[in-house]
């Protein structure tokens, strides 16, 4: 699944949005739905989501985004 990837990554990088790319050589277009690629794909997704969901949202925004969320002051 490479069609448009480079253009999309350019947009993400230009906007300071964190992303990851993992490649599986000799895989068909819909590889992520089938073995032997399904479980490694789920592992990459799980790891990526844990980076975002296991921390405070403000802390995550400061790590991964060019314009992080500011903590509200009272």
QUIKA-V803343 format. One record per residue. N is the residue number from 1. SS is DSSP state (H for helix, E for strand, - for the rest). BURIAL is + if it has 16 or more other C-alpha atoms within 10 Angstrom, else -. Layout:
# QUIKA-V803343
n = <N,N>
ss = <SS,SS>
burial = <BURIAL,BURIAL>
This chain:
# QUIKA-V803343
n = <1,2,3,4,5,6,7,8,9,10,11,12,13,14,15,16,17,18,19,20,21,22,23,24,25,26,27,28,29,30,31,32,33,34,35,36,37,38,39,40,41,42,43,44,45,46,47,48,49,50,51,52,53,54,55,56,57,58,59,60,61,62,63,64,65,66,67,68,69,70,71,72,73,74>
ss = <-,-,-,-,H,H,H,H,H,H,H,H,H,H,-,-,E,-,-,-,-,-,-,-,-,-,-,-,-,-,H,H,H,-,-,-,-,H,H,H,H,H,H,H,H,H,H,H,H,H,H,H,H,-,-,-,H,H,H,H,H,H,H,H,E,-,-,-,-,-,-,-,-,->
burial = <-,-,-,-,-,-,-,-,+,-,-,-,-,-,-,-,+,-,-,-,-,-,-,-,-,-,-,-,-,-,-,+,-,-,-,-,-,-,-,-,+,-,-,-,-,-,-,-,-,-,-,-,-,-,-,-,-,-,-,+,+,-,-,-,-,-,-,-,-,-,-,-,-,->
